[in-house]
Amino acid sequence: MVASLHQAQTPEPQIVAISTAFDDITSNVQSLADDFFSFTLVMLVGTISMIGRQPRHQYPPHSN
């Protein structure tokens, strides 16, 4: 990306600003992905533990 900005004759301060903004965005996306994964993992573990705590249904015997 920086090479193409140099090729387009973009001034150096703008290149630095664009690169910094791009790095911030990618960092925020990574953080959001980590948060989403953590939340999903907690929800899955909680759901599985709740299912495991439910008593088994005992069906009455069939009368023929």
mmCIF file as gemmi writes it, N, C-alpha and C atoms, coordinates in Angstrom:
data_model
loop_
_atom_site.group_PDB
_atom_site.id
_atom_site.type_symbol
_atom_site.label_atom_id
_atom_site.label_alt_id
_atom_site.label_comp_id
_atom_site.label_asym_id
_atom_site.label_entity_id
_atom_site.label_seq_id
_atom_site.pdbx_PDB_ins_code
_atom_site.Cartn_x
_atom_site.Cartn_y
_atom_site.Cartn_z
_atom_site.occupancy
_atom_site.B_iso_or_equiv
_atom_site.pdbx_formal_charge
_atom_site.auth_seq_id
_atom_site.auth_asym_id
_atom_site.pdbx_PDB_model_num
ATOM 1 N N . MET Axp A 1 ? 0.831 -1.183 0 1 0 ? 1 A 1
ATOM 2 C CA . MET Axp A 1 ? 0 0 0 1 0 ? 1 A 1
ATOM 3 C C . MET Axp A 1 ? 0.879 1.253 0 1 0 ? 1 A 1
ATOM 4 N N . VAL Axp A 2 ? 1.909 1.239 0.829 1 0 ? 2 A 1
ATOM 5 C CA . VAL Axp A 2 ? 2.79 2.407 0.905 1 0 ? 2 A 1
ATOM 6 C C . VAL Axp A 2 ? 3.492 2.636 -0.426 1 0 ? 2 A 1
ATOM 7 N N . ALA Axp A 3 ? 3.877 1.555 -1.076 1 0 ? 3 A 1
ATOM 8 C CA . ALA Axp A 3 ? 4.556 1.689 -2.364 1 0 ? 3 A 1
ATOM 9 C C . ALA Axp A 3 ? 3.648 2.345 -3.392 1 0 ? 3 A 1
ATOM 10 N N . SER Axp A 4 ? 2.365 1.966 -3.393 1 0 ? 4 A 1
ATOM 11 C CA . SER Axp A 4 ? 1.454 2.575 -4.362 1 0 ? 4 A 1
ATOM 12 C C . SER Axp A 4 ? 1.203 4.042 -4.024 1 0 ? 4 A 1
ATOM 13 N N . LEU Axp A 5 ? 1.203 4.389 -2.741 1 0 ? 5 A 1
ATOM 14 C CA . LEU Axp A 5 ? 1.056 5.807 -2.372 1 0 ? 5 A 1
ATOM 15 C C . LEU Axp A 5 ? 2.276 6.61 -2.804 1 0 ? 5 A 1
ATOM 16 N N . HIS Axp A 6 ? 3.476 6.026 -2.681 1 0 ? 6 A 1
ATOM 17 C CA . HIS Axp A 6 ? 4.681 6.703 -3.168 1 0 ? 6 A 1
ATOM 18 C C . HIS Axp A 6 ? 4.626 6.871 -4.675 1 0 ? 6 A 1
ATOM 19 N N . GLN Axp A 7 ? 4.154 5.836 -5.354 1 0 ? 7 A 1
ATOM 20 C CA . GLN Axp A 7 ? 4.071 5.89 -6.808 1 0 ? 7 A 1
ATOM 21 C C . GLN Axp A 7 ? 3.075 6.964 -7.259 1 0 ? 7 A 1
ATOM 22 N N . ALA Axp A 8 ? 2.033 7.169 -6.467 1 0 ? 8 A 1
ATOM 23 C CA . ALA Axp A 8 ? 1.038 8.205 -6.796 1 0 ? 8 A 1
ATOM 24 C C . ALA Axp A 8 ? 1.494 9.588 -6.352 1 0 ? 8 A 1
ATOM 25 N N . GLN Axp A 9 ? 2.717 9.676 -5.864 1 0 ? 9 A 1
ATOM 26 C CA . GLN Axp A 9 ? 3.334 10.928 -5.429 1 0 ? 9 A 1
ATOM 27 C C . GLN Axp A 9 ? 2.547 11.586 -4.291 1 0 ? 9 A 1
ATOM 28 N N . THR Axp A 10 ? 2.092 10.759 -3.367 1 0 ? 10 A 1
ATOM 29 C CA . THR Axp A 10 ? 1.4 11.257 -2.182 1 0 ? 10 A 1
ATOM 30 C C . THR Axp A 10 ? 2.448 11.808 -1.224 1 0 ? 10 A 1
ATOM 31 N N . PRO Axp A 11 ? 2.174 12.986 -0.625 1 0 ? 11 A 1
ATOM 32 C CA . PRO Axp A 11 ? 3.142 13.556 0.329 1 0 ? 11 A 1
ATOM 33 C C . PRO Axp A 11 ? 3.366 12.613 1.524 1 0 ? 11 A 1
ATOM 34 N N . GLU Axp A 12 ? 4.587 12.634 2.035 1 0 ? 12 A 1
ATOM 35 C CA . GLU Axp A 12 ? 4.98 11.72 3.119 1 0 ? 12 A 1
ATOM 36 C C . GLU Axp A 12 ? 4.098 11.834 4.369 1 0 ? 12 A 1
ATOM 37 N N . PRO Axp A 13 ? 3.724 13.03 4.823 1 0 ? 13 A 1
ATOM 38 C CA . PRO Axp A 13 ? 2.865 13.102 6.015 1 0 ? 13 A 1
ATOM 39 C C . PRO Axp A 13 ? 1.509 12.395 5.809 1 0 ? 13 A 1
ATOM 40 N N . GLN Axp A 14 ? 0.994 12.475 4.606 1 0 ? 14 A 1
ATOM 41 C CA . GLN Axp A 14 ? -0.273 11.786 4.325 1 0 ? 14 A 1
ATOM 42 C C . GLN Axp A 14 ? -0.083 10.277 4.316 1 0 ? 14 A 1
ATOM 43 N N . ILE Axp A 15 ? 1.052 9.823 3.806 1 0 ? 15 A 1
ATOM 44 C CA . ILE Axp A 15 ? 1.344 8.386 3.788 1 0 ? 15 A 1
ATOM 45 C C . ILE Axp A 15 ? 1.419 7.867 5.224 1 0 ? 15 A 1
ATOM 46 N N . VAL Axp A 16 ? 2.085 8.616 6.091 1 0 ? 16 A 1
ATOM 47 C CA . VAL Axp A 16 ? 2.197 8.213 7.499 1 0 ? 16 A 1
ATOM 48 C C . VAL Axp A 16 ? 0.816 8.167 8.139 1 0 ? 16 A 1
ATOM 49 N N . ALA Axp A 17 ? -0.012 9.174 7.876 1 0 ? 17 A 1
ATOM 50 C CA . ALA Axp A 17 ? -1.35 9.23 8.458 1 0 ? 17 A 1
ATOM 51 C C . ALA Axp A 17 ? -2.217 8.07 7.961 1 0 ? 17 A 1
ATOM 52 N N . ILE Axp A 18 ? -2.14 7.786 6.675 1 0 ? 18 A 1
ATOM 53 C CA . ILE Axp A 18 ? -2.922 6.691 6.099 1 0 ? 18 A 1
ATOM 54 C C . ILE Axp A 18 ? -2.457 5.351 6.669 1 0 ? 18 A 1
ATOM 55 N N . SER Axp A 19 ? -1.153 5.155 6.761 1 0 ? 19 A 1
ATOM 56 C CA . SER Axp A 19 ? -0.614 3.906 7.299 1 0 ? 19 A 1
ATOM 57 C C . SER Axp A 19 ? -1.021 3.718 8.763 1 0 ? 19 A 1
ATOM 58 N N . THR Axp A 20 ? -0.952 4.794 9.541 1 0 ? 20 A 1
ATOM 59 C CA . THR Axp A 20 ? -1.345 4.715 10.948 1 0 ? 20 A 1
ATOM 60 C C . THR Axp A 20 ? -2.822 4.383 11.083 1 0 ? 20 A 1
ATOM 61 N N . ALA Axp A 21 ? -3.661 5.023 10.283 1 0 ? 21 A 1
ATOM 62 C CA . ALA Axp A 21 ? -5.099 4.752 10.326 1 0 ? 21 A 1
ATOM 63 C C . ALA Axp A 21 ? -5.39 3.309 9.919 1 0 ? 21 A 1
ATOM 64 N N . PHE Axp A 22 ? -4.71 2.84 8.899 1 0 ? 22 A 1
ATOM 65 C CA . PHE Axp A 22 ? -4.898 1.457 8.449 1 0 ? 22 A 1
ATOM 66 C C . PHE Axp A 22 ? -4.488 0.476 9.542 1 0 ? 22 A 1
ATOM 67 N N . ASP Axp A 23 ? -3.37 0.737 10.205 1 0 ? 23 A 1
ATOM 68 C CA . ASP Axp A 23 ? -2.919 -0.13 11.297 1 0 ? 23 A 1
ATOM 69 C C . ASP Axp A 23 ? -3.92 -0.127 12.446 1 0 ? 23 A 1
ATOM 70 N N . ASP Axp A 24 ? -4.484 1.032 12.76 1 0 ? 24 A 1
ATOM 71 C CA . ASP Axp A 24 ? -5.489 1.126 13.822 1 0 ? 24 A 1
ATOM 72 C C . ASP Axp A 24 ? -6.737 0.32 13.468 1 0 ? 24 A 1
ATOM 73 N N . ILE Axp A 25 ? -7.154 0.414 12.226 1 0 ? 25 A 1
ATOM 74 C CA . ILE Axp A 25 ? -8.353 -0.32 11.79 1 0 ? 25 A 1
ATOM 75 C C . ILE Axp A 25 ? -8.121 -1.817 11.88 1 0 ? 25 A 1
ATOM 76 N N . THR Axp A 26 ? -6.979 -2.289 11.394 1 0 ? 26 A 1
ATOM 77 C CA . THR Axp A 26 ? -6.712 -3.728 11.46 1 0 ? 26 A 1
ATOM 78 C C . THR Axp A 26 ? -6.6 -4.206 12.901 1 0 ? 26 A 1
ATOM 79 N N . SER Axp A 27 ? -6.055 -3.377 13.771 1 0 ? 27 A 1
ATOM 80 C CA . SER Axp A 27 ? -5.963 -3.733 15.187 1 0 ? 27 A 1
ATOM 81 C C . SER Axp A 27 ? -7.356 -3.825 15.806 1 0 ? 27 A 1
ATOM 82 N N . ASN Axp A 28 ? -8.235 -2.875 15.462 1 0 ? 28 A 1
ATOM 83 C CA . ASN Axp A 28 ? -9.598 -2.901 15.987 1 0 ? 28 A 1
ATOM 84 C C . ASN Axp A 28 ? -10.37 -4.115 15.477 1 0 ? 28 A 1
ATOM 85 N N . VAL Axp A 29 ? -10.171 -4.461 14.224 1 0 ? 29 A 1
ATOM 86 C CA . VAL Axp A 29 ? -10.843 -5.635 13.666 1 0 ? 29 A 1
ATOM 87 C C . VAL Axp A 29 ? -10.372 -6.901 14.372 1 0 ? 29 A 1
ATOM 88 N N . GLN Axp A 30 ? -9.084 -7.003 14.633 1 0 ? 30 A 1
ATOM 89 C CA . GLN Axp A 30 ? -8.548 -8.164 15.347 1 0 ? 30 A 1
ATOM 90 C C . GLN Axp A 30 ? -9.13 -8.235 16.76 1 0 ? 30 A 1
ATOM 91 N N . SER Axp A 31 ? -9.225 -7.097 17.408 1 0 ? 31 A 1
ATOM 92 C CA . SER Axp A 31 ? -9.785 -7.057 18.762 1 0 ? 31 A 1
ATOM 93 C C . SER Axp A 31 ? -11.252 -7.482 18.757 1 0 ? 31 A 1
ATOM 94 N N . LEU Axp A 32 ? -12.013 -7.009 17.789 1 0 ? 32 A 1
ATOM 95 C CA . LEU Axp A 32 ? -13.419 -7.401 17.683 1 0 ? 32 A 1
ATOM 96 C C . LEU Axp A 32 ? -13.558 -8.891 17.403 1 0 ? 32 A 1
ATOM 97 N N . ALA Axp A 33 ? -12.698 -9.418 16.571 1 0 ? 33 A 1
ATOM 98 C CA . ALA Axp A 33 ? -12.741 -10.854 16.275 1 0 ? 33 A 1
ATOM 99 C C . ALA Axp A 33 ? -12.434 -11.667 17.529 1 0 ? 33 A 1
ATOM 100 N N . ASP Axp A 34 ? -11.451 -11.239 18.303 1 0 ? 34 A 1
ATOM 101 C CA . ASP Axp A 34 ? -11.119 -11.934 19.548 1 0 ? 34 A 1
ATOM 102 C C . ASP Axp A 34 ? -12.278 -11.873 20.531 1 0 ? 34 A 1
ATOM 103 N N . ASP Axp A 35 ? -12.907 -10.687 20.66 1 0 ? 35 A 1
ATOM 104 C CA . ASP Axp A 35 ? -14.048 -10.543 21.564 1 0 ? 35 A 1
ATOM 105 C C . ASP Axp A 35 ? -15.21 -11.423 21.129 1 0 ? 35 A 1
ATOM 106 N N . PHE Axp A 36 ? -15.474 -11.469 19.833 1 0 ? 36 A 1
ATOM 107 C CA . PHE Axp A 36 ? -16.575 -12.289 19.321 1 0 ? 36 A 1
ATOM 108 C C . PHE Axp A 36 ? -16.304 -13.772 19.58 1 0 ? 36 A 1
ATOM 109 N N . PHE Axp A 37 ? -15.079 -14.205 19.346 1 0 ? 37 A 1
ATOM 110 C CA . PHE Axp A 37 ? -14.727 -15.603 19.585 1 0 ? 37 A 1
ATOM 111 C C . PHE Axp A 37 ? -14.883 -15.943 21.065 1 0 ? 37 A 1
ATOM 112 N N . SER Axp A 38 ? -14.424 -15.059 21.931 1 0 ? 38 A 1
ATOM 113 C CA . SER Axp A 38 ? -14.537 -15.301 23.369 1 0 ? 38 A 1
ATOM 114 C C . SER Axp A 38 ? -15.996 -15.376 23.798 1 0 ? 38 A 1
ATOM 115 N N . PHE Axp A 39 ? -16.814 -14.449 23.328 1 0 ? 39 A 1
ATOM 116 C CA . PHE Axp A 39 ? -18.236 -14.442 23.673 1 0 ? 39 A 1
ATOM 117 C C . PHE Axp A 39 ? -18.911 -15.729 23.186 1 0 ? 39 A 1
ATOM 118 N N . THR Axp A 40 ? -18.623 -16.129 21.956 1 0 ? 40 A 1
ATOM 119 C CA . THR Axp A 40 ? -19.226 -17.336 21.401 1 0 ? 40 A 1
ATOM 120 C C . THR Axp A 40 ? -18.807 -18.567 22.2 1 0 ? 40 A 1
ATOM 121 N N . LEU Axp A 41 ? -17.548 -18.635 22.581 1 0 ? 41 A 1
ATOM 122 C CA . LEU Axp A 41 ? -17.057 -19.762 23.36 1 0 ? 41 A 1
ATOM 123 C C . LEU Axp A 41 ? -17.748 -19.831 24.722 1 0 ? 41 A 1
ATOM 124 N N . VAL Axp A 42 ? -17.9 -18.693 25.381 1 0 ? 42 A 1
ATOM 125 C CA . VAL Axp A 42 ? -18.582 -18.664 26.683 1 0 ? 42 A 1
ATOM 126 C C . VAL Axp A 42 ? -20.034 -19.094 26.536 1 0 ? 42 A 1
ATOM 127 N N . MET Axp A 43 ? -20.701 -18.622 25.496 1 0 ? 43 A 1
ATOM 128 C CA . MET Axp A 43 ? -22.095 -18.997 25.282 1 0 ? 43 A 1
ATOM 129 C C . MET Axp A 43 ? -22.232 -20.495 24.995 1 0 ? 43 A 1
ATOM 130 N N . LEU Axp A 44 ? -21.337 -21.054 24.209 1 0 ? 44 A 1
ATOM 131 C CA . LEU Axp A 44 ? -21.381 -22.491 23.916 1 0 ? 44 A 1
ATOM 132 C C . LEU Axp A 44 ? -21.162 -23.32 25.173 1 0 ? 44 A 1
ATOM 133 N N . VAL Axp A 45 ? -20.17 -22.962 25.957 1 0 ? 45 A 1
ATOM 134 C CA . VAL Axp A 45 ? -19.885 -23.704 27.189 1 0 ? 45 A 1
ATOM 135 C C . VAL Axp A 45 ? -21.063 -23.594 28.145 1 0 ? 45 A 1
ATOM 136 N N . GLY Axp A 46 ? -21.638 -22.394 28.277 1 0 ? 46 A 1
ATOM 137 C CA . GLY Axp A 46 ? -22.799 -22.21 29.148 1 0 ? 46 A 1
ATOM 138 C C . GLY Axp A 46 ? -23.99 -23.022 28.693 1 0 ? 46 A 1
ATOM 139 N N . THR Axp A 47 ? -24.247 -23.033 27.405 1 0 ? 47 A 1
ATOM 140 C CA . THR Axp A 47 ? -25.378 -23.796 26.861 1 0 ? 47 A 1
ATOM 141 C C . THR Axp A 47 ? -25.181 -25.29 27.087 1 0 ? 47 A 1
ATOM 142 N N . ILE Axp A 48 ? -23.989 -25.771 26.836 1 0 ? 48 A 1
ATOM 143 C CA . ILE Axp A 48 ? -23.712 -27.198 27.016 1 0 ? 48 A 1
ATOM 144 C C . ILE Axp A 48 ? -23.839 -27.583 28.492 1 0 ? 48 A 1
ATOM 145 N N . SER Axp A 49 ? -23.368 -26.72 29.383 1 0 ? 49 A 1
ATOM 146 C CA . SER Axp A 49 ? -23.48 -27.053 30.807 1 0 ? 49 A 1
ATOM 147 C C . SER Axp A 49 ? -24.933 -27.014 31.271 1 0 ? 49 A 1
ATOM 148 N N . MET Axp A 50 ? -25.748 -26.109 30.713 1 0 ? 50 A 1
ATOM 149 C CA . MET Axp A 50 ? -27.17 -26.069 31.073 1 0 ? 50 A 1
ATOM 150 C C . MET Axp A 50 ? -27.89 -27.316 30.557 1 0 ? 50 A 1
ATOM 151 N N . ILE Axp A 51 ? -27.556 -27.761 29.374 1 0 ? 51 A 1
ATOM 152 C CA . ILE Axp A 51 ? -28.18 -28.965 28.821 1 0 ? 51 A 1
ATOM 153 C C . ILE Axp A 51 ? -27.8 -30.176 29.672 1 0 ? 51 A 1
ATOM 154 N N . GLY Axp A 52 ? -26.558 -30.218 30.132 1 0 ? 52 A 1
ATOM 155 C CA . GLY Axp A 52 ? -26.104 -31.331 30.947 1 0 ? 52 A 1
ATOM 156 C C . GLY Axp A 52 ? -26.772 -31.386 32.31 1 0 ? 52 A 1
ATOM 157 N N . ARG Axp A 53 ? -27.262 -30.258 32.818 1 0 ? 53 A 1
ATOM 158 C CA . ARG Axp A 53 ? -27.891 -30.22 34.14 1 0 ? 53 A 1
ATOM 159 C C . ARG Axp A 53 ? -29.362 -30.595 34.111 1 0 ? 53 A 1
ATOM 160 N N . GLN Axp A 54 ? -29.975 -30.582 32.955 1 0 ? 54 A 1
ATOM 161 C CA . GLN Axp A 54 ? -31.402 -30.888 32.876 1 0 ? 54 A 1
ATOM 162 C C . GLN Axp A 54 ? -31.619 -32.368 33.165 1 0 ? 54 A 1
ATOM 163 N N . PRO Axp A 55 ? -32.652 -32.683 33.981 1 0 ? 55 A 1
ATOM 164 C CA . PRO Axp A 55 ? -32.91 -34.094 34.281 1 0 ? 55 A 1
ATOM 165 C C . PRO Axp A 55 ? -33.383 -34.827 33.032 1 0 ? 55 A 1
ATOM 166 N N . ARG Axp A 56 ? -33.058 -36.084 32.984 1 0 ? 56 A 1
ATOM 167 C CA . ARG Axp A 56 ? -33.497 -36.916 31.87 1 0 ? 56 A 1
ATOM 168 C C . ARG Axp A 56 ? -34.983 -37.183 31.989 1 0 ? 56 A 1
ATOM 169 N N . HIS Axp A 57 ? -35.694 -37.169 30.89 1 0 ? 57 A 1
ATOM 170 C CA . HIS Axp A 57 ? -37.128 -37.482 30.909 1 0 ? 57 A 1
ATOM 171 C C . HIS Axp A 57 ? -37.307 -38.981 31.052 1 0 ? 57 A 1
ATOM 172 N N . GLN Axp A 58 ? -38.157 -39.349 31.961 1 0 ? 58 A 1
ATOM 173 C CA . GLN Axp A 58 ? -38.466 -40.761 32.129 1 0 ? 58 A 1
ATOM 174 C C . GLN Axp A 58 ? -39.873 -40.96 31.618 1 0 ? 58 A 1
ATOM 175 N N . TYR Axp A 59 ? -39.976 -41.703 30.574 1 0 ? 59 A 1
ATOM 176 C CA . TYR Axp A 59 ? -41.266 -41.937 29.958 1 0 ? 59 A 1
ATOM 177 C C . TYR Axp A 59 ? -41.987 -43.102 30.684 1 0 ? 59 A 1
ATOM 178 N N . PRO Axp A 60 ? -43.293 -42.999 30.84 1 0 ? 60 A 1
ATOM 179 C CA . PRO Axp A 60 ? -44.015 -44.1 31.494 1 0 ? 60 A 1
ATOM 180 C C . PRO Axp A 60 ? -43.971 -45.346 30.602 1 0 ? 60 A 1
ATOM 181 N N . PRO Axp A 61 ? -44.052 -46.503 31.225 1 0 ? 61 A 1
ATOM 182 C CA . PRO Axp A 61 ? -44.012 -47.742 30.416 1 0 ? 61 A 1
ATOM 183 C C . PRO Axp A 61 ? -45.252 -47.84 29.534 1 0 ? 61 A 1
ATOM 184 N N . HIS Axp A 62 ? -45.065 -48.483 28.398 1 0 ? 62 A 1
ATOM 185 C CA . HIS Axp A 62 ? -46.186 -48.65 27.454 1 0 ? 62 A 1
ATOM 186 C C . HIS Axp A 62 ? -47.156 -49.698 27.993 1 0 ? 62 A 1
ATOM 187 N N . SER Axp A 63 ? -48.437 -49.381 27.898 1 0 ? 63 A 1
ATOM 188 C CA . SER Axp A 63 ? -49.44 -50.378 28.292 1 0 ? 63 A 1
ATOM 189 C C . SER Axp A 63 ? -50.142 -50.864 27.037 1 0 ? 63 A 1
ATOM 190 N N . ASN Axp A 64 ? -50.027 -52.125 26.77 1 0 ? 64 A 1
ATOM 191 C CA . ASN Axp A 64 ? -50.635 -52.714 25.572 1 0 ? 64 A 1
ATOM 192 C C . ASN Axp A 64 ? -51.829 -53.531 25.928 1 0 ? 64 A 1
